[in-house]
Amino acid sequence: MAEPAVRELERMAAAVRALLSSELARHGRLVYSNSLGAEAMVLTDIIWTHLPQIEVFSIDTGRLYDETYDLLERLQRRYQRTLRVVYPDAAALERLVARQGVNGFYHSLEARLECCRIRKVEPFRRAIAGFPAWITGVRREQSASRARSEAVEWDAEHGLYRLSPLLEWTEEQVWQYIRLHRLPYNPLHDRHYPSIGCSPCTRAIQPGESRRAGRWWWEQSESRECGLQPRNPAARNAVSGAPAVAALP
């Protein structure tokens, strides 16, 4: 990397540290919801290197890629830290599968959101309970709904503050930081998976597609989210309009 780019990256990383330090002093406790995506590698490095008092957790939905589990292990070895892993409620998951089948989420948006709720949203709510603020790695350029976010804003859905310290970062800057610091990352990113979630709900993107096009690709909504991030009103109102999937890849 050229020296000016390195200096700019260092300036932006320092701004992330300053924001998190300020909010930690303000609230006393912060928790980071680690998605294990590319942005998460940047935030994990900053938090575990400079602000280790910030608590970190990740959600294992039970449907993650093998590469994601391998990354989790590599992260823990690199930093000599144990990442708290939160799981769905077993009884709720059994009822979900009995009701809609193992892959019932393909057949309607309601079914998919219910699967996300049980596998991800409810574990997330348990993990953030009691904290005054949580940290996310969303960036403006990821989607139209995320472009409207603020670095510090009240999360009315979950009843605490949401901090987005990477909001102004570009994808290029995320990867510059990863390469500069030789951070581990999910090898699926090298196979055109910019956003990685559950294996049945994530695919590689094609040239010209948006960076979020690989998530829940069978849905027509412009705002495909699991429920942890805000959905735009049009997406919320279109819940009943998702077509059933006749043939799945």
N, C-alpha and C positions, 0 to 999 in steps of 0.2 A: 504494500500500500504506500502511496505517496505521503510524504510528511504532512501536508495540509489536511489530507483526509484523516490521518491518524489523530491529529490535533482536534479536528472537529468531532471525531468519535469520542475522544477523551472528554471534550467539553460536554457532549450530550450525556455520557455516562455519569459525569460529575453532577449534572442537573438531575438525573434520576436519583442518585444518592442523596442529593440535597432535599428533593421532594419527600423521599421516604423518611429521611432523618427528621424533617420538620413535622411530618404527620405522625411519626412515632412519638416525638416529644409532645405533640398535641393530644394524642389519644392514649398513649401509654402502652397499648398493644396493637399489633397489626398481624394479619394473617394473609399469606399468599396462596391462592388457588393455582397450583402448578399444573398446566395442561400438558406438559412434556413436549410442546411444540418448539419451533425455532425461537420464538420470542421468549419462551420459558427458559431456554438455555441462557439467554442474556440476563434475565431477572434472577435466575438461580445463582449465577456467578456473582452478580452484584450483591445479592442478599447474603449468601453464605460466606462471601469473602469480606464484606464490609459491614453488614448489619445482621449478624447471626442471631440477634435476639428476636427478629421477626420470625414468626412460626410459619411453616410451610407444610402443605398437604397436597396430595393428588388423589383423584378418584379412579378406582379400578371398577369399571362398569361390568366386568366379566366378559366383554366382547372386544378387548383391545388386540391390536396386532402383536405378534411375537416380538417384532422389532421394538415396540414400545416398552415391553417388559425388559428387554435387554438394555435399553437406554436407561431405564430406572436403575438397574443394577450398576451400570457404568457411572452414572451420576454419584451414587452413594460411595462407590470406591474412590472416585476422584477427590471428593470433598471430605471423605471420612465422616459423613453425616448420615443419619437415618431419616429418610423421607417418610412422613406419616402417610399411610395409604388408607383411604376410607372406602368402604364397600356398601353396596345396596343392602337394604333389609332383606334377609333371606326369605321370610314368610311372604312379604309383599312381592318379591320376585317370583316366587312359586305361583302365587295367585295370578300374576300378570301372564306368565307363560301358559297356565291352564286356561286362561280366558281368551287370549289372542293368538296362542301358538308361539313357537320359538322365533319366527320371523314375521309375526303379524304386523309389525310396524310398517311394512312395505305397502299395506293395503289402504291406508287412509292417513291423513295428517293427524287426526285425533289419536289413532293408535300409535303413531310415531311419537307424538308429544307425551303420551302416557308412558311409553317405554323410556323416553328421556327423563320424565319426571321421576320414575322409580329408580332407574339405574344411575342417574346423575344429579338431578335437582334436589331430591330429598337427602341424599348423602351430603351434598354441598351445604344444605341448610343446617344439618347436624354439625358439620365441620366448622361453620362460621358462627355458630351460636355463642353468644357472650362476647364477641369481638365488636369493637366500635367501628372498624373499617376493614375492608378486604382489598387485596391488590389483584389486578388483572393485567394481562399482557396485550389487550386489544390495541389496534392501531387504526388511525383514520382511514387509510387507504384500503383496508380489508373489505369493507362493505359500506353501503349507503347508510345503514342504521348506525354503524360504528363511527362514521364520519361526524355524526352529531354529538358524540360524547364529549365530556370535559375531563381534564386531568384529575380533578377532584369534584365529585358530585354526590348528591344524596341518592342512594339506591332505595327508592320507596318500596320496591317489590320485596326486598329482603330486610329492610329496616336498619340499615347502617350505611356508612359512606363507602363509595367505590373509588379506588385510586387507579388511574391508568397512566403510569409514568412513561410508557413507551408510545404514547398516543401520536406524537409528531414524528416518530422514527419511520423511515422508509424500509421496505423489505431489503434493499441493498445494504442499508446501514446495519440491520440486524445480522446479515450474513458477514459483513465486514468485521463486526465485533466477534462473531463466532470464530472466524478464521484467524483474526489477530490474536485471540487468546487460546486458540486451538481447543475449543470446547467440544465435548461430545454432542452429537445430534442424531436424530432418527434417520437412518439411511433411506427411508421411504422418501424423504425430501429430494434425494438425488434421482428418484424415479417419478418426478412430477407430481408429488403429493405436497402441495404447499400447506394444507391444513389437514391434520390427521386426528380422527376421532375413533369411534368404534369401527371394526373392520367391515361389518356388513353395510355400513352407512357412509363409507369413504371410498372414493376412487381417485385415480390419477386424473388430472385435467388435460384437456386437449389444447393445442395452440390457439390462442385468441380467446379462450374462456377466462372468466373472472377467477380470482384466486380462491373464492369460496365455492366455485361451481362443483367441486368434487364432494361437497358435503350434502347428503340427502338429495342427490342429483335428480331423483325421480319426481321431486316436488317442483311446482311451478312458481312458488312464492319467490320474490326477490330478496326476502330477508329470511334466510334459513338459519335458525338458531335453536339451541336445545332448551332454552328457558333461563339460563344463567345470565345471558345478555339481553338487553331490551329488544323487542321486535317492533317494527313500525306498525302503525294502526292498520294499514292495508293488509299486512301479513296476518295480524291478529284476526281481522274480520274474514279472512279467506280460509279459515280452518276447514270449513265443510266443502271447499271447492277442489281439494286435491283428488286427482283421478286414481282409481285403483290400478295396480300394476298387473298387467296380464302375463308378462314374461320377465323374469328377473335375470340379470347378468350373472 
